[in-house]
Amino acid sequence: MGLADTIRVFLDRHRVLTLATVDDGGAWATPLFYASDDTLAFYFLSDPGTRHCRAMAENPRVSAGIHGDPGTWTEITGVQVDGWASVVEESEDRAHAFRCYAAKFPFALALIPPDGPYRFYRLRPRWLRLIDNSVALGYKQELCLEAERV
């Protein structure tokens, strides 16, 4: 299995990413449910009025981390992401985001009011770093995707 496939398996087994943005108030980190697709793009739902969404509108460059809750150093595994995030605008892209999200969180979509402010956002990674301390302390592998800026 190649690195991209290893990362896909890891992402499929986890549900929450911590999104890091920057605005005039400084750095900000937000935990969000996410779904990902075969291209390793991430999709999440959020209210455009939140601090992280306002920050992304001004500066789409973001980073994110996905990890479990290990009990020891040797159990630390995770994925770090660097890329660009923006609201999903095109109807075809929104339909794709909806399908990805609904497949992972079928219960969540019923909880979100259809007339509410929530929008889908997409994070397009420039690179991803797999961390796996079960291989060796500090073990890392990077995957460069050269994603286009949104």
C-alpha distance (Angstrom), angle and dihedral (degrees) to the residues before:
residue distance angle dihedral
M1 . . .
G2 3.81 . .
L3 3.79 126.4 .
A4 3.83 94.4 -99.2
D5 3.81 90.2 53.4
T6 3.81 91.8 47.1
I7 3.81 89.3 52.4
R8 3.82 91.8 47.5
V9 3.82 90.7 53.1
F10 3.82 90.5 48.9
L11 3.82 91.8 49.0
D12 3.81 91.8 48.6
R13 3.82 89.7 54.8
H14 3.81 95.0 51.9
R15 3.79 132.0 60.9
V16 3.81 111.0 -170.8
L17 3.77 130.6 64.2
T18 3.77 126.0 -174.9
L19 3.79 107.9 -133.2
A20 3.80 117.7 -153.5
T21 3.80 120.0 -156.0
V22 3.80 135.1 165.9
D23 3.80 128.6 -139.2
D24 3.81 136.5 158.0
G25 3.81 88.0 -73.2
G26 3.81 92.0 57.5
A27 3.78 134.5 -110.9
W28 3.81 119.3 -9.5
A29 3.81 130.8 -171.0
T30 3.80 124.0 -160.4
P31 3.83 129.5 -178.0
L32 3.81 112.6 -136.2
F33 3.80 137.2 173.2
Y34 3.81 108.0 -114.4
A35 3.77 140.9 -173.5
S36 3.78 123.9 -160.4
D37 3.78 134.7 -158.9
D38 3.80 136.7 -145.4
T39 3.82 91.4 -83.1
L40 3.83 88.9 56.8
A41 3.80 92.1 -113.2
F42 3.80 113.9 147.8
Y43 3.82 125.6 -137.5
F44 3.78 126.4 -162.7
L45 3.79 137.8 166.3
S46 3.76 121.5 -125.5
D47 3.78 144.2 150.7
P48 3.84 111.9 -99.8
G49 3.82 88.5 -137.1
T50 3.80 94.6 64.0
R51 3.78 119.8 105.9
H52 3.81 94.2 -112.4
C53 3.82 93.0 50.3
R54 3.79 92.5 47.8
A55 3.81 88.5 49.2
M56 3.83 91.8 50.5
A57 3.81 90.1 51.2
E58 3.81 88.9 57.4
N59 3.81 98.2 35.9
P60 3.83 116.6 15.3
R61 3.82 93.8 -171.8
V62 3.81 106.6 108.3
S63 3.76 141.9 158.1
A64 3.78 130.6 -149.9
G65 3.77 141.3 -171.0
I66 3.79 130.2 -151.7
H67 3.81 121.0 -169.9
G68 3.75 144.7 138.7
D69 3.78 128.6 -119.0
P70 3.81 103.8 -94.7
G71 3.77 125.4 -169.2
T72 3.81 96.7 -147.9
W73 3.80 138.7 26.5
T74 3.78 92.0 -108.0
E75 3.81 90.4 58.5
I76 3.81 94.4 57.3
T77 3.79 111.1 121.4
G78 3.75 127.7 158.5
V79 3.76 150.5 133.2
Q80 3.78 125.4 -114.6
V81 3.81 118.2 -159.2
D82 3.79 134.0 -162.0
G83 3.78 119.7 -173.3
W84 3.79 149.4 93.0
A85 3.79 128.9 -59.7
S86 3.78 132.1 -164.5
V87 3.77 142.1 153.3
V88 3.81 113.9 -78.9
E89 3.80 104.1 -113.7
E90 3.82 110.7 169.4
S91 3.80 116.3 81.7
E92 3.82 92.5 -131.6
D93 3.81 90.2 51.6
R94 3.82 90.7 46.8
A95 3.80 89.6 52.3
H96 3.82 89.9 51.5
A97 3.82 91.4 48.0
F98 3.82 90.0 48.7
R99 3.83 92.4 50.9
C100 3.82 92.6 48.5
Y101 3.79 92.9 46.9
A102 3.81 95.3 43.2
A103 3.81 91.2 50.6
K104 3.81 91.0 56.3
F105 3.82 99.7 33.7
P106 3.81 109.5 25.2
F107 3.82 90.6 160.1
A108 3.80 94.9 53.7
L109 3.78 99.2 62.9
A110 3.81 91.9 58.9
L111 3.81 89.1 56.8
I112 3.80 94.9 55.5
P113 3.80 115.2 83.8
P114 3.83 111.3 -124.5
D115 3.81 91.6 -134.9
G116 3.82 93.6 46.4
P117 3.77 125.6 112.1
Y118 3.80 96.4 -105.9
R119 3.80 118.4 128.0
F120 3.77 133.7 -178.7
Y121 3.79 116.6 -110.6
R122 3.79 127.6 -165.2
L123 3.79 126.7 -148.4
R124 3.81 111.0 -158.2
P125 3.80 108.6 -161.9
R126 3.78 121.6 -135.5
W127 3.80 88.1 -170.6
L128 3.77 139.9 -8.2
R129 3.80 127.5 -152.7
L130 3.79 120.5 -154.3
I131 3.80 114.0 -151.4
D132 3.79 118.9 -163.8
N133 3.79 118.4 167.3
S134 3.80 90.0 178.4
V135 3.82 86.3 75.5
A136 3.83 93.9 46.1
L137 3.79 135.7 -35.4
G138 3.81 106.4 -80.0
Y139 3.83 94.3 9.6
K140 3.82 111.3 166.0
Q141 3.80 137.8 170.2
E142 3.81 123.7 -172.4
L143 3.78 128.5 -149.2
C144 3.82 115.7 -163.2
L145 3.78 114.2 -155.7
E146 3.80 100.7 172.0
A147 3.80 90.0 -142.2
E148 3.76 116.5 -167.7
R149 3.74 116.7 -108.3
V150 3.80 112.1 -104.0
